[in-house]
Amino acid sequence: MSYLTRCLVITVILAVVSWLPINGRNPGTSDSTATQSGVNPPQRSIESQKSPAAEPPLEWVDPATGHRVIRLSREPGSASLYFHQNAYTAEGDKLLITTPRGLSTINLKTGKIEPVVEGRASNAVVGRKTRQVFYLQGDTVYVTHLDTRVTREIVKRPELRSGSGLAVNADETLLAGSFIEGGQRPNFPPPASATPGARADSYPGKGEMMERRLAARLPMALYTIDIKTGEVKTFHHSTDWLNHVQFSPTDPNLIMFCHEGPWHKVDRIWTVRTDGTGLRKIHTRTMEMEIAGHEFFSADGRIIWYDLQTPKGKEFWLAGYVLATGEKIRYKVERDQWSVHFNVSPDGKLFAGDGGGPHSVATPGNGQWIYLFTPTGGALKAERLVNLAKHDYSLEPNVTFTPDMKWIVFRSNMHGATHVYAVEVARANREN
């Protein structure tokens, strides 16, 4: 590390420490004082000057782990995407986030935040080639360029809102998802979150809701949308609850989806071709109360990874299925290191996890941390990165690696309002 870099780091740390509360507690519970600017400490608004402690810190070194954490967002209620929805440009320079005002990008080199889509947008996913985001607004699927903000309507189909999606394929010719046929709408909404900007990912009664939704046996189908023409094709018609539709990051015609519901009652993970052929079940339960889920592709599309418990709440694994050979992989996960969601680094060598709350499947004994995992001898060796003791797990953190693998991005309400954060994979005190 150069002398100038050391000086800069010391200056930033001193600047941050100088306005932290002297009692050492995490500052801030208000959700109304953050401003929108770059990653450098912003000029605080008149409102924030009235209560400076209410604004979460922009940067700190976690005293329990030695890893540097930065707050990427400025507007309270901002959040990163769900863990399997790509949010990064192929060049790795921009990250897409949601805000109370719509969709924005964060320049990961400068910290600059730019609005991209105005108004509520859902089901967003970033293409891996053309620097475009695909999303739903109302009954319409749109595409917007992340740099120019040029927007085009792809198709208007109200029923597409009733299921899962959107997924975008490897060559950005198709979108995919699931929907309920016959104009029916599911009537099993989660309760509204009391925290501005926080979606209720986990809430009391969710298990009972999933039981009722599974039992309803609503007719569903998978679909693809031709991005150029807007043509919608449907296939794999079923009364199973079809959810979590994902495209392979490398095979433009391979879709992964799940049979949703209480995990101990479904063989969840499946793949199928976009023409409806090649249906394949990835994992079959072999014992009472065995569960598998929160599946995701490796970056090279070779392996499907998923959380496996044999049985539920007893033995924890990160499991993998090699698509070309059918080979099965299992890495042992300790109870206190189990995570709601896992993710894999772009080179496939490391994993990340977002821990679990006090009412998770791993209680008692689970840990509330952002974890870095290294596969070692059939198990995952864990390193703690961020202490999430003050995070409310009704909002799931949903970890992702940045394309350069130097940071892990997550969303958190550990300081009150929901914000987007990143933790550096290397410890702050290590020489570069």
C-alpha positions as CSV (number, residue, x, y, z in Angstrom):
1,M,0.0,0.0,0.0
2,S,1.5,3.4,-1.0
3,Y,2.0,6.2,1.4
4,L,-0.7,8.3,-0.1
5,T,-3.1,5.4,0.0
6,R,-2.4,4.9,3.7
7,C,-2.9,8.6,4.4
8,L,-6.2,8.5,2.6
9,V,-7.4,5.5,4.4
10,I,-6.4,7.0,7.8
11,T,-8.1,10.2,6.9
12,V,-11.3,8.5,6.0
13,I,-11.3,6.4,9.1
14,L,-10.7,9.4,11.3
15,A,-13.4,11.4,9.6
16,V,-15.9,8.6,10.1
17,V,-14.9,7.9,13.7
18,S,-15.2,11.6,14.5
19,W,-18.9,11.7,14.2
20,L,-19.8,8.2,15.5
21,P,-21.7,8.2,18.8
22,I,-19.2,8.0,21.7
23,N,-21.2,5.1,23.3
24,G,-20.1,2.9,20.4
25,R,-23.6,1.8,19.4
26,N,-24.7,1.7,15.8
27,P,-25.9,5.1,14.9
28,G,-29.3,5.9,13.7
29,T,-32.8,4.5,13.6
30,S,-34.4,7.2,11.5
31,D,-35.1,6.5,7.8
32,S,-35.5,10.1,6.6
33,T,-32.1,11.8,6.6
34,A,-29.9,10.1,4.1
35,T,-29.0,12.1,0.9
36,Q,-28.4,10.9,-2.6
37,S,-24.8,11.4,-3.8
38,G,-21.6,9.5,-4.5
39,V,-19.6,7.3,-2.1
40,N,-17.6,10.2,-0.7
41,P,-19.2,11.7,2.4
42,P,-22.0,14.0,1.1
43,Q,-22.9,17.5,2.1
44,R,-25.7,16.8,4.6
45,S,-29.1,18.4,4.0
46,I,-30.6,20.8,6.5
47,E,-32.8,18.0,7.8
48,S,-29.9,15.7,8.4
49,Q,-27.9,18.4,10.2
50,K,-30.7,18.5,12.8
51,S,-30.0,14.9,13.8
52,P,-26.6,13.8,12.3
53,A,-26.5,10.6,14.3
54,A,-29.6,9.4,12.4
55,E,-27.6,8.9,9.2
56,P,-25.9,5.5,9.0
57,P,-22.1,5.7,8.6
58,L,-20.7,5.8,5.1
59,E,-17.8,3.6,6.0
60,W,-16.4,1.6,8.9
61,V,-14.2,-1.3,9.8
62,D,-16.3,-4.0,11.6
63,P,-14.5,-4.4,15.0
64,A,-15.5,-8.0,15.2
65,T,-14.1,-9.0,11.8
66,G,-11.6,-6.5,10.6
67,H,-13.4,-6.1,7.3
68,R,-14.2,-2.7,5.8
69,V,-17.9,-2.0,5.1
70,I,-19.2,0.8,3.0
71,R,-22.7,2.1,2.4
72,L,-23.4,2.4,-1.3
73,S,-26.8,3.9,-1.2
74,R,-27.9,7.3,0.0
75,E,-31.7,7.2,-0.1
76,P,-33.4,5.3,2.8
77,G,-35.4,2.4,1.4
78,S,-32.8,1.5,-1.2
79,A,-32.2,-2.2,-1.7
80,S,-30.1,-4.6,-3.8
81,L,-31.8,-7.2,-5.9
82,Y,-32.8,-10.8,-4.9
83,F,-29.7,-13.0,-4.8
84,H,-30.2,-14.8,-8.1
85,Q,-31.2,-11.7,-10.1
86,N,-28.2,-10.3,-12.0
87,A,-27.7,-6.7,-11.1
88,Y,-24.2,-6.0,-12.6
89,T,-23.2,-4.9,-16.0
90,A,-20.8,-7.2,-17.9
91,E,-18.0,-4.6,-17.5
92,G,-18.6,-4.7,-13.7
93,D,-18.7,-0.9,-13.5
94,K,-22.4,-0.5,-12.5
95,L,-24.8,-2.1,-10.0
96,L,-28.6,-1.8,-10.3
97,I,-30.6,-1.2,-7.1
98,T,-34.2,-0.4,-6.2
99,T,-35.1,2.9,-4.5
100,P,-38.4,4.3,-3.3
101,R,-38.4,6.4,-6.6
102,G,-37.7,3.5,-9.0
103,L,-34.5,1.9,-10.2
104,S,-31.0,3.5,-10.0
105,T,-27.4,2.5,-10.8
106,I,-24.4,2.8,-8.6
107,N,-21.0,3.4,-10.4
108,L,-18.8,1.0,-8.5
109,K,-15.7,2.9,-9.4
110,T,-16.9,6.4,-8.4
111,G,-19.9,5.8,-6.2
112,K,-22.1,8.0,-8.3
113,I,-25.8,7.2,-8.1
114,E,-27.9,7.8,-11.2
115,P,-31.7,7.2,-11.6
116,V,-32.6,5.0,-14.5
117,V,-36.3,4.2,-14.2
118,E,-38.8,6.5,-12.5
119,G,-41.7,5.0,-10.6
120,R,-42.3,1.6,-9.0
121,A,-40.7,-1.2,-11.0
122,S,-40.6,-4.9,-10.2
123,N,-39.0,-8.1,-11.4
124,A,-35.8,-6.3,-12.5
125,V,-32.9,-8.1,-14.0
126,V,-29.8,-6.8,-15.8
127,G,-28.7,-8.3,-19.1
128,R,-25.2,-9.7,-19.2
129,K,-24.3,-8.2,-22.6
130,T,-26.1,-5.0,-23.6
131,R,-26.1,-2.9,-20.4
132,Q,-29.9,-3.0,-20.3
133,V,-32.4,-3.7,-17.4
134,F,-35.6,-5.6,-18.0
135,Y,-38.5,-5.0,-15.6
136,L,-42.3,-4.8,-15.1
137,Q,-44.2,-1.6,-14.6
138,G,-47.9,-2.2,-14.2
139,D,-49.0,-4.7,-16.9
140,T,-46.0,-3.9,-19.2
141,V,-42.6,-5.4,-19.6
142,Y,-40.0,-2.7,-20.5
143,V,-36.3,-2.5,-21.3
144,T,-34.1,0.5,-20.4
145,H,-30.5,1.2,-21.3
146,L,-28.6,1.8,-18.1
147,D,-26.4,4.6,-19.6
148,T,-28.7,6.5,-22.0
149,R,-32.0,5.7,-20.2
150,V,-33.6,5.0,-23.7
151,T,-36.7,2.9,-22.9
152,R,-38.8,0.6,-25.0
153,E,-42.0,-1.3,-24.3
154,I,-41.6,-5.0,-25.1
155,V,-45.1,-6.4,-24.4
156,K,-48.2,-5.6,-22.3
157,R,-49.7,-8.7,-20.7
158,P,-51.4,-8.3,-17.3
159,E,-51.2,-12.0,-16.5
160,L,-47.4,-11.9,-16.5
161,R,-47.5,-10.2,-13.1
162,S,-49.1,-13.3,-11.5
163,G,-46.0,-15.5,-11.3
164,S,-42.2,-15.5,-11.2
165,G,-39.7,-13.6,-13.4
166,L,-38.2,-11.9,-15.0
167,A,-35.2,-13.9,-16.2
168,V,-33.1,-13.0,-19.2
169,N,-31.1,-15.5,-21.2
170,A,-27.4,-15.5,-22.0
171,D,-27.6,-13.9,-25.5
172,E,-30.4,-11.5,-24.4
173,T,-32.9,-12.7,-27.0
174,L,-35.5,-14.1,-24.5
175,L,-37.1,-13.3,-21.2
176,A,-38.8,-16.0,-19.1
177,G,-41.1,-16.4,-16.1
178,S,-44.2,-18.2,-14.9
179,F,-47.8,-17.1,-14.6
180,I,-51.2,-18.2,-13.5
181,E,-53.4,-19.2,-16.4
182,G,-57.0,-18.2,-16.9
183,G,-56.8,-14.7,-15.5
184,Q,-56.8,-15.9,-11.9
185,R,-54.8,-14.0,-9.3
186,P,-53.2,-15.5,-6.2
187,N,-54.9,-14.2,-3.0
188,F,-52.1,-14.9,-0.5
189,P,-50.4,-11.5,-0.1
190,P,-47.7,-11.1,2.6
191,P,-48.3,-8.4,5.2
192,A,-46.9,-4.9,4.5
193,S,-43.6,-4.1,6.1
194,A,-43.5,-1.5,8.8
195,T,-40.0,-0.5,7.7
196,P,-40.0,1.9,4.7
197,G,-38.4,0.3,1.7
198,A,-38.2,-3.1,3.4
199,R,-40.1,-6.0,1.7
200,A,-41.3,-8.6,4.1
201,D,-39.2,-11.5,3.0
202,S,-39.9,-13.5,6.1
203,Y,-42.9,-12.9,8.3
204,P,-45.2,-14.7,10.8
205,G,-47.6,-16.9,9.0
206,K,-45.5,-17.4,5.9
207,G,-45.4,-21.1,6.3
208,E,-49.2,-21.3,6.6
209,M,-49.6,-19.1,3.5
210,M,-47.3,-21.4,1.5
211,E,-49.4,-24.4,2.6
212,R,-52.6,-22.8,1.4
213,R,-51.1,-21.6,-1.9
214,L,-49.7,-25.1,-2.6
215,A,-53.1,-26.7,-1.9
216,A,-54.9,-24.3,-4.2
217,R,-53.3,-26.1,-7.3
218,L,-53.8,-23.1,-9.5
219,P,-53.1,-23.7,-13.2
220,M,-49.7,-22.2,-14.2
221,A,-47.3,-22.2,-17.1
222,L,-43.8,-21.1,-18.0
223,Y,-43.4,-18.5,-20.7
224,T,-40.7,-16.9,-22.8
225,I,-40.9,-13.4,-24.4
226,D,-39.0,-12.6,-27.6
227,I,-37.2,-9.4,-26.5
228,K,-37.2,-8.0,-30.1
229,T,-40.8,-8.7,-31.1
230,G,-42.6,-9.1,-27.8
231,E,-44.0,-12.6,-28.8
232,V,-45.0,-14.6,-25.8
233,K,-44.8,-18.4,-25.9
234,T,-46.1,-20.7,-23.1
235,F,-45.1,-24.2,-22.2
236,H,-44.9,-26.7,-19.3
237,H,-48.5,-26.2,-18.2
238,S,-49.0,-27.5,-14.6
239,T,-50.9,-27.1,-11.4
240,D,-47.7,-27.2,-9.5
241,W,-46.7,-23.8,-8.0
242,L,-44.0,-22.7,-10.5
243,N,-41.6,-20.1,-9.1
244,H,-38.0,-18.8,-9.1
245,V,-37.5,-18.9,-12.9
246,Q,-33.9,-18.5,-13.9
247,F,-32.0,-18.7,-17.1
248,S,-28.6,-20.4,-17.4
249,P,-25.9,-17.7,-17.6
250,T,-24.3,-19.6,-20.5
251,D,-26.9,-21.8,-22.2
252,P,-29.6,-19.4,-23.8
253,N,-32.2,-22.2,-24.0
254,L,-31.9,-23.7,-20.5
255,I,-34.3,-22.6,-17.8
256,M,-34.3,-23.6,-14.1
257,F,-37.5,-23.2,-12.0
258,C,-38.9,-24.6,-8.8
259,H,-42.0,-26.3,-7.5
260,E,-42.7,-23.8,-4.7
261,G,-44.3,-24.7,-1.4
262,P,-43.2,-26.0,2.0
263,W,-39.9,-27.5,1.1
264,H,-40.4,-30.8,2.9
265,K,-43.5,-31.4,0.7
266,V,-42.0,-30.8,-2.8
267,D,-39.1,-32.0,-5.0
268,R,-38.3,-28.4,-5.7
269,I,-35.5,-27.9,-8.3
270,W,-36.1,-28.6,-12.0
271,T,-34.7,-27.6,-15.4
272,V,-36.4,-27.5,-18.8
273,R,-35.5,-26.3,-22.3
274,T,-37.3,-23.3,-23.7
275,D,-39.2,-25.5,-26.2
276,G,-40.6,-27.5,-23.3
277,T,-38.4,-30.5,-23.8
278,G,-35.8,-32.0,-21.5
279,L,-37.6,-31.7,-18.2
280,R,-35.2,-32.8,-15.5
281,K,-35.5,-33.0,-11.7
282,I,-32.3,-31.9,-10.1
283,H,-32.8,-33.2,-6.5
284,T,-35.1,-35.9,-5.1
285,R,-35.8,-36.0,-1.4
286,T,-34.7,-39.2,0.3
287,M,-36.0,-38.9,3.9
288,E,-38.8,-37.5,6.0
289,M,-38.5,-33.7,6.3
290,E,-35.5,-33.4,4.0
291,I,-35.5,-30.0,2.3
292,A,-33.6,-28.4,-0.6
293,G,-34.0,-24.9,-2.1
294,H,-32.8,-21.4,-2.8
295,E,-31.1,-22.8,-5.9
296,F,-28.8,-20.8,-8.2
297,F,-26.4,-21.3,-11.1
298,S,-22.7,-21.1,-11.0
299,A,-21.4,-18.2,-13.2
300,D,-20.2,-20.6,-15.9
301,G,-23.6,-22.4,-15.9
302,R,-22.0,-25.8,-15.1
303,I,-23.4,-26.3,-11.6
304,I,-26.7,-25.7,-9.8
305,W,-26.0,-25.0,-6.2
306,Y,-28.7,-25.1,-3.4
307,D,-29.3,-25.3,0.3
308,L,-29.8,-28.9,1.5
309,Q,-30.8,-30.1,5.0
310,T,-31.0,-33.8,5.9
311,P,-33.4,-33.5,7.6
312,K,-34.7,-30.0,8.1
313,G,-32.8,-28.1,10.9
314,K,-30.4,-31.0,11.7
315,E,-27.7,-31.5,9.1
316,F,-26.8,-28.6,6.8
317,W,-25.1,-28.7,3.4
318,L,-24.4,-26.6,0.4
319,A,-25.1,-29.0,-2.4
320,G,-24.3,-28.9,-6.1
321,Y,-25.4,-30.8,-9.2
322,V,-23.1,-30.9,-12.2
323,L,-25.4,-30.6,-15.2
324,A,-23.2,-32.3,-17.8
325,T,-22.5,-35.4,-15.7
326,G,-25.1,-35.6,-12.9
327,E,-22.3,-35.6,-10.3
328,K,-23.5,-34.5,-6.9
329,I,-21.4,-32.3,-4.6
330,R,-21.9,-31.7,-0.9
331,Y,-20.1,-29.3,1.4
332,K,-20.9,-29.5,5.1
333,V,-22.1,-26.3,6.7
334,E,-22.0,-25.8,10.5
335,R,-25.3,-24.8,12.1
336,D,-24.0,-21.4,13.3
337,Q,-22.8,-20.6,9.7
338,W,-26.0,-21.6,7.9
339,S,-27.4,-18.8,5.7
340,V,-30.8,-18.0,4.2
341,H,-29.1,-17.5,0.9
342,F,-25.7,-18.6,-0.4
343,N,-24.0,-17.3,-3.6
344,V,-20.9,-18.2,-5.5
345,S,-18.0,-16.0,-6.8
346,P,-17.6,-15.5,-10.5
347,D,-14.6,-17.9,-10.6
348,G,-16.5,-20.6,-8.6
349,K,-13.8,-20.8,-5.9
350,L,-15.6,-19.0,-3.0
351,F,-19.1,-18.8,-1.6
352,A,-20.9,-16.1,0.5
353,G,-23.8,-16.4,2.9
354,D,-26.1,-14.0,4.7
355,G,-26.6,-15.8,8.0
356,G,-30.0,-16.3,9.6
357,G,-32.3,-14.5,12.0
358,P,-33.4,-15.6,15.5
359,H,-36.4,-17.5,14.1
360,S,-34.6,-19.2,11.2
361,V,-34.5,-23.0,10.5
362,A,-31.0,-23.2,12.1
363,T,-32.1,-21.9,15.6
364,P,-31.0,-22.3,18.2
365,G,-27.3,-21.5,17.5
366,N,-27.4,-19.8,14.1
367,G,-25.2,-16.8,13.4
368,Q,-26.2,-13.3,12.2
369,W,-23.3,-12.5,10.0
370,I,-22.3,-12.0,6.4
371,Y,-20.0,-14.9,5.7
372,L,-17.2,-15.8,3.3
373,F,-16.8,-19.5,2.6
374,T,-13.9,-21.5,1.2
375,P,-14.5,-25.2,0.3
376,T,-12.0,-27.3,2.2
377,G,-12.1,-31.1,2.5
378,G,-15.8,-31.6,1.9
379,A,-16.8,-28.7,4.1
380,L,-17.1,-24.9,4.0
381,K,-14.6,-23.0,6.0
382,A,-16.2,-19.8,7.2
383,E,-14.9,-16.3,7.7
384,R,-17.1,-13.7,9.3
385,L,-17.3,-10.4,7.4
386,V,-20.1,-8.3,8.9
387,N,-21.8,-8.4,12.2
388,L,-25.6,-8.4,11.6
389,A,-26.7,-8.7,15.2
390,K,-28.8,-5.5,14.8
391,H,-30.3,-6.6,11.4
392,D,-33.9,-7.5,11.3
393,Y,-34.1,-10.7,9.2
394,S,-37.7,-9.9,8.0
395,L,-35.5,-8.4,5.3
396,E,-33.1,-11.0,3.9
397,P,-29.7,-9.6,3.0
398,N,-29.2,-11.5,-0.3
399,V,-25.5,-11.5,-0.9
400,T,-23.8,-11.2,-4.3
401,F,-20.1,-10.9,-5.3
402,T,-19.1,-8.0,-7.4
403,P,-17.7,-9.0,-10.8
404,D,-14.1,-8.3,-9.6
405,M,-14.7,-10.5,-6.5
406,K,-13.3,-7.8,-4.2
407,W,-16.6,-7.0,-2.5
408,I,-19.8,-8.7,-1.4
409,V,-22.9,-6.6,-1.8
410,F,-26.0,-7.0,0.5
411,R,-29.0,-5.0,1.8
412,S,-29.5,-4.4,5.5
413,N,-31.6,-2.5,8.0
414,M,-29.0,-2.7,10.7
415,H,-29.0,1.0,11.2
416,G,-32.8,1.4,10.9
417,A,-33.7,2.1,7.2
418,T,-32.9,-0.3,4.5
419,H,-29.7,0.5,2.6
420,V,-27.3,-1.2,0.2
421,Y,-23.9,-2.0,1.6
422,A,-20.7,-3.7,0.5
423,V,-18.0,-5.5,2.5
424,E,-14.5,-5.9,1.3
425,V,-13.4,-9.5,1.0
426,A,-9.8,-8.7,2.0
427,R,-9.3,-7.5,5.6
428,A,-8.8,-3.8,6.0
429,N,-5.4,-4.2,7.7
430,R,-3.9,-6.4,5.0
431,E,-1.2,-5.0,2.8
432,N,-2.3,-4.7,-0.9
